[in-house]
Amino acid sequence: MEIKVNYLDNLRLEAKFDDFTVISDQPIRYKGDGSAPGPFDYFLASSAMCAAYFVKVYCNARDIPTENIRLSQNNIVDPENRYQQIFKIQVELPADLSDKDRQGILRSIDRCTVKKVVQTGPEFQIETVENIDEDAQALLMGKVEGEGATWIEGKDLPLEQTIANMTGILADLGMKIEIASWRNIVPHVWSLHIRDAASPMCFTNGKGATKESALCSALGEFIERLNCNFFYNDQFFGEAIANSAFVHYPNERWFQPGPNDALPEGILDDHCRAIYDPEGELRGSHLIDTNSGKAERGIVSLPFVRHSDGETVYFPSNLIENLYLSNGMSAGNTLHEAQVQCLSEIFERAVKRQIIEEELALPDVPREVLAKYPDILEGIEALEEQGFPVLVKDASLGGQFPVMCVTLMNPRTGGVFASFGAHPSFEVALERSLTELLQGRSFEGLNDLPPPTFNSLAVSEPNNFVEHFIDSSGVISWRFFSSKADVEFCEWDFSGTNREEAASLFGILADMGLEAYMAVYEELGAPVCRILVPGYSEVYPVEDLVWDNTNMALLFREDILNIHSLEDAQLADLLERLEESQLDEQMDIITLIGIEFDENTVWGQLTILELKLLLNLALGQHEEALERVEMFLQFHDNTAERELFYRAVQAVLEIALDDELELSDYLYNLRRMFGTETMDAVVGSVTGDVRFHGLTPTSLALEGLEKHQRLIESYQKLHAARAARAGIAAS
């Protein structure tokens, strides 16, 4: 995590990281103003709060209330050496707590991350740089030492060379990559989380059997997502990029919709149109991209090569963003390596979907077969020693597909997690299933797994697969656990050179009557490909192009960002459009308009329901506002400060709507209850003198929206590199 420090007045300092700002000061006796804790005070508090967090996680997993648990920390300083200190943590537990849970809570405190870092002894490296913002040296603690060459199956270069190449690419882009966390809770299973220090919304996770392979995985995923613009899906790029020579790629093309908003000639082919527009409902306006929002420029479309005959087909950027998420994109040392990974991922997701939705029971991998892979078996046995039964399944559906499955059961909570992995090598697919299972997870994190169900509708409904794709929080059927398999076990093998494996995987698609379309991006220095298989590799249903398209943002983005400057008629029109849209009122405005607000602000917490409520207040629609206040207070989760604001709004609205009540009779005690500042804002909101309390003014220029600006700055680095490679002036 990158923490930037700014000097304020006197000895006050400001530390900024992610979406947070922390102010420190010094006591008056040290010539400070005593206005905030000192840096060392924050350090002391962090260890106590970290210990308390691990206690909370333990208790939450076991439904143990924490109301009667108290924790404190004292640091005892050695008078002979003030740097020699004892941190004494004490915890007060309820008398009726079992001995088992008492010991469990103590063990959870012992796992405190701050404590472990202090005990291990962090290393400090202090240096000067020309410019902190432009220093793009990767902050990768997992760098490989020495001159060794570690080869693993499926890679065309050693891990050391792969890491060096990818970190070099990111450094050349001016991106500072930092490792946020490592995980290694069982042998031979590593995972990590990396992110752009300047724009933490750009992040990836990596997994592997070793530290180095996990780092390669994370860096490769970061580069693939950069090349495919995945970090910036659905986000507004700002006016400068939206009006530049190109928005996404120099080879993009723009198509104007035909008469009556018809799909223009030149985009998609007949095969794709039959899949994406089976009922003839898809219109040109459905395909305007969210990133630029420039409907007058038309439909921005990207070239893909049809695998069967090498012809170029243009796919609307909007269509790709709406249906595919990150499925079917990969970076590699060579194009064939990238293709194998890309196609493996497509098969992994599609076969997983088929197995889950059809509630298939898979065959177990025989013990004698597992014994051929001792490192994988050791990791599985370590999980079972921790009390998690593990099922290892062949997911190839009788040898048709290069897919494996490792399923974990949690007897403590009744939850299960079916993890899938794919690769032409049986061993690599099995390893990926296990490492995917534990990617970014602690043992406590395994307590959040959903239980199985016999409800076939819950398993087969489309959003269940989306949840499986995004964070594996979907459900699976109890039928999956039947000992009577629906297919026979097959010890399959599709392996060969990467060229041979890619041809084999493309052949499987062809045999199924499926067409593949591929785009290749090599301008950043590493081959990256994106493969679309219409009718097979979509994550979201194709109907979303018509009924749940992300470019709904274009109906609301400009007005919402300019909300403070709109006239009443414009506000009423915005409210009417929100009503007619029938959008989920719990949807947040971040998702609706593709703008990243600081989540710790009112903008960052704002939902459609609250926006409608604020519009009712601004328009003097008190009855509608009262109805929405009651809904907000009943169903919405917000900050305590915001909840109190609306409780006061509810009281004032009820007074205003009652002919027998006078607000002046209640103001004295309302101010005592909610505070003068809050009541001034509440009364002003009801009378119309205060509009959109808590929402700081902004516009399409995105002033004050630092989080979104950081995202745009990240994309500008990528955009500039593409422009330079194509010989085009950047925005």
C-alpha positions, 0 to 999 in steps of 0.5 A: 500500500502506498501512503503519501504524506503531506505537510500541513500547518506546524507539525501536523501531517496528512497521510493519504492512502486508498480513499482515506486521510489520516491526520497526525500531530504532536503534543503541545509539550513537543511544540505541536498543537495536540489536535490529533494523535501522534504517529506512534499513537496510531501505531499502538492503536493499530495493534490493539484494533487488529487484535480486536478484529481477529476476535470479531472474525472468530466470534462472527463465524461462531455466532458469539455476540461481542457485546460483552467482550472487551479488549485493551492493550498497554505498552510497558516501556523498559526504562533502560531502553525505550525501544524495548517494549512489551505490548500487553493485550488483555481480553475480558470474556463472558463467564458463560463462554466455553473453554474451547471458545476462550482458547479459540479467541486467544489463538485468534488474537495471536494471528493479528497481522500487526503483531506478526509483522512486528515480531518478524521485524520489518525491513526499512529501505530508505531512498531518494527519487526524482519524482514520487509520482513518476517513480514506477519501480515495482514494489514487489517483495516477491522478487526472485533472487539469484540467477536460477531458471525455474520452468513450469509446465505451460510456460514458454519462459522461466518464471524469473524471466517472465516476472522481469519482463512483466514488471518491465512492461508495467514500469515503462507504463509508469505504473507502480505495482504493490503487493497488498497481501500474500496467502499460504495457508497450506503447503504448495498453495500460494496466492497474492493480491497486487494493485496499482499504488496510484489507483488501487481500483486496478488490482488482480489476484494471482495463484500458484504452487509456489510464490514465484508462480503466484506472482507470475499469475498476478502480473499476467492477469494485470497485464491482460486486464490492462490490454483488454481495458477491463479495469475501466469497464463501464467507467466514464473516461472523461471529456478529453479522452471521449473526444480524442482521435480514439477512445479504446484502441487506434484500430477501432471503428465507429458505425452510425445506427441505421434508419429507425435506430437499426443495427448498422451494416459492418458490425458483427456477422450473421452468426453473431447476430443470430445469437445476440439478437434472436428476437430482433429487439437489439437497436443501435442505441443499445450499443453506444459505449459507456466509456465515452458516452458519445452517441453522436460518434456512433457505435465504437467497435473493435476488430476480432479475427474469426478463427474459421476463416481469418475474416475480421469482424467488428464487435461493439465495445459495449457488447463485450463489456456487458456480456463477457466481463474478464472471461476469455482474456490472457497474457503469455510469453508467446501468443500460443501460451496466451491462447491456451490459457485463454481457451482453458479459462473459457472451458473452465467457466462453461463446463462449470456452468453446465455441471452446476446448472444441470446438477451433475454428479462428478466421478472422484479421482482415484487415490492412486491417481492423486498419489502421482501428484504428491505436492497437490495431495499434501495441500489437500491433506493439510486442508483435511487436517484442519477439519475441511473434507475435500472432494477431488473430482474429474470434471472433464465430462468423460474426457471431453474437456480439460477441466478438474474440480476440487470441492471443499466442505465446511462442517462448522457452517454447512457451506461448500465451495466447488472450485474448477480449473482447466488446462490441457495438462491433467496435473496443471488443471488439478493444481489450478482447481486447488489454488483457485479454491484458496486464492486470497482466502484464510481459514476464517474466510472459508466460513462464508461459503454458502450451503448446498440446496435441492432447489433446482431453480436457485441453482439454474437461475442465470445470476447464480452463475454470475455470482460463481464467476465473480466471487464464487458465492453462488450455490450448488446442488446437493445432487452434486455430492451424490456418490453415484456419478453421472459420467465415468472417470477419465484420466485424460491428457490433452497436453503437448506444446503450446501450439499443439494445445491451442490447436487442440482446444480450438478443435474442441470448439469447432467440433461443438459447432462453435465459432471463436473470434480473437483480438491480439494486443502486443503493443505493450510488449507482451502478447495478450489475446481476447477470445469470444465464443458467442453462445458459449463464453458469455457471463451475463445473458444476451438479453441484458443488451436490451434489458439491463445494459450498462449504457443506461448510465447515459440517461442519467450521468450528466444530470446527476453530476450537474444536479446542483445546477439543474432547474426544477423542471430538469430535476422533475424530468430526472426523477420521472426518468428514474421512476420509469426506468424501474431500476432497483432502488438499492442500486448505488449511483456508482454503478448506475453512472460509471463514476467512482466516488469515495465510498466514505462520502455521501456520494459514495453511499448514494443509492437510487432510493436516496437520490429520489428522496433528495429530489422529492425534497428539492421539489417540495414533494413532502408526502413522497419524501416522507414515504421514501424516508420511511423506506430508507430508514427501514431497508438501507444500510448507511452511516450513523450520521446519515441515518440521524439526518433522515430520522430528523427529516422524518420528524420534520416532514411529519410535523410539516404534513400535520395541520395541527402541528407547528415546527417552532414548537419542536425545534428546541428539543429537535436541536437538542436531539440531533444538533444545531448543524444537522437541524439547520440542514434538515429544516433547509432541506424541507423548506427547499433552502438547502438542496442535496445536503451532503452531495458536494457539487461536481460536473462532467469535469469531475472536479473533486472526484479524486478516486475517479480521477486516479482511475482516469490517470491510470487509463491515460498512461495506457491511452498515451502508450497506444497513441505513441505506438500508433503515431497518434497525438494523445488526448 
